[in-house]
Amino acid sequence: MTAERLMDYRLVRQCAPTLAARKVGSLFCVEKELYSREPMCALLARWNRDLNPSGIFVRVVAERCGRSFVFVYRRSLLNCLFKAEEIRHFLKPYGYQNFEEEALIANLTHRIAKCHCFPHEIGLFLGYPLEDVKGFIANAGKNCKSTGYWKVYGNVEESEKIFRCFRKCFTVMSSLFEKGYSLPMLAVG
């Protein structure tokens, strides 16, 4: 497998539900030695060229200890999500005032840079239910009802259904990629 194809496979493995339009966004880490043959700016440009026509965008939101944290998101789903008044109300105490895409991501990036870990509202950018993000914060990550792709504090049955969907996305997307499908072919429009 070429280095380029290997990096694409990593994106597919980490972001399959986002590629399949089942999730707002995904976040994954790329170690510097993995993209030494293709500089991060070139990698991002290539991924965006391949994925933007399907409404998927790729950005680095943090760089720490030789790693880049890559946020892959569906623009339409992100913009729709942050139109919800309940979510805006929740985010305002964290410094979010402008809910346009660029401002949202800039504020998230700024908050990540200020924290030694990731700010908990990142869960919203990743499509976690607001009830679960609030529950995680209120319980300091303890006392959850269930654990899957996130800690569940709200509707366990609905979250389990979403987790099953995500697992299927990972299986199907990985299989298709291994059969030779390219990123643009996998990105559901």
N, C-alpha and C positions, 0 to 999 in steps of 0.2 A: 504494500500500500504506500503510495506517495505521501510525503509530508503534508501536502495540501489536503489530500483525501483523508488523512488521519485527523487533521484539525476539523474537517467537516464532520467526520464521524463523531468526534467529541461533542460538537454542537448538537448533532442529532440525538445522541445518547442522553444529553442533559436537558434538551429543550423540546423533546418530541411533542408534548401536549400543546406547547405554544405553536409549533409548526403546524399542528393539526387543528388549530383554532379552537382548542378546548381550554386554554389557559391564557390569561392576560400576559403574563411574562414569566421568564425563567432567569435564574442567575447561576453562573458557574464560573469556576476559577481556572485560569490557564497559567501554568508556570512558565516563566520566561524561557527556560531551555526548550520548551515545546514549540515556541514560535520563533526560535532563533533563525531558522531558514527563511521565514516569511515574517518581516517586522509587523508588529501589532497594527500599526496604521494601515499597512497594505492588506492585512488579514481582515480588518474591519471594513475597509473599502470594498474588498471582494465580497464579503458576506452581505453587505448592504446592497451592492449591485445585484447580487443573486436573489435577495429576499425582499427588498423594498417593493418590487412590483406586486408582491402578494400581501403588502401591508405590514411586513415584519421589519423591525429596525433593531440594530445592534450597536451598543455603546459600552465603553468602559466606564464604570461608575466608581471604581477604586483601584488603586495600585498599592500593594503592601508586600514587603518581604519577597520581592522578585516574582510576584503574582499579579495578574490582572484579573479583576472581577468583571465579568462580561454580563451585561443585562440585555436580554433578547426579549422584545415585546411586540405586541400587536397594537399599532397606533390606534385603530378604531376602538378596540376593547378598552384600552387605557383611557382614552378620552371619554368614552361612555361611562366607565366606572367612576371617574372623578367629577362627573356631573351630578352624582347623587349627593343631595344635601346632607344626609347623615354622615357620609364619608368626609365631606368638606368640613363639617362641624367638628368631627373627630380630629382632623389634621391641623386645624388652626392653632391649637396650643403648642404644636410642634414647629411653628413658624411658617406653615404653608398658607400663603395668602392669595397667590396667583395660581389658578388651576389650569393654565395652559400647559401643554405637553413639555415645552422647553423649560419653563419655570419649575414645574413639578420635578423633573429629572435633575435640574440644577440644584434645587433645594435638597433633594435626596442625596445627591453626590456630596454636597456641602456637609450635610448631617453625618454621612458615613465618615468623611474626613475628620470630623470632630470627635467621633466615638472610637474607643478601642475595639468595639464590636460593632455589629450592624444595628442601626436603630430599628425598633420593633415594628414601626409602621411600614417597613419594607414588605411585610407580609401582604399588605394591600396591593402593592405593585406586582406581587407575584400571584395575585388572585385569591388569596386566602380570605375566607369570610370575615367581615368586620367583627362579628361576635367572637370569633376565635382569636383575632388579634387583641381585642379588648380583654378577653379572658386570660390570654397569655401574659399580658402586662399586669393585670390585677392579681394574678396568682404567681407572678415571678417564674413562669414556666412550669409550675408544679400543679398537681391536682387535676390534670386533664382527664376527660372521659375516655379518650382514645388517642392513639398516635398513628399517623400515616405519613403523608408528605408534609404535614404540619401537626401541631398538637390541637386536638379538637376539644373545645369547651362548650360548643353549641350542639347542633344537630348531628349526632353521630351517624345516623342512617344515611343522611344526605352526603356527608363527608365520605363515608365508606363507598358510596356509589361513585363519587368523583375519583377516589383513589383507584377503584377498579378500572375506570375509564382511562386514567393516566397510565396504569400498568399496561393496558392494551395498546395505548399509543406508543409507549416505549418499545414493546414487542414488535408491533407492525412496522413502525418507522425504521427500527434497527434492521429488521429483516429486509425491507425494501432497499435500504442503503447498501446492505451487503450484496444484494442482487444487482447493484450497479446504478440505482437511482441517484440523481444529483440533488443538491439542495433545492434548486428551483422546482424540481419535479415533486419533491416532498412537501413543499410549502403550500398548504391549502389556501386558495385565494379567497 
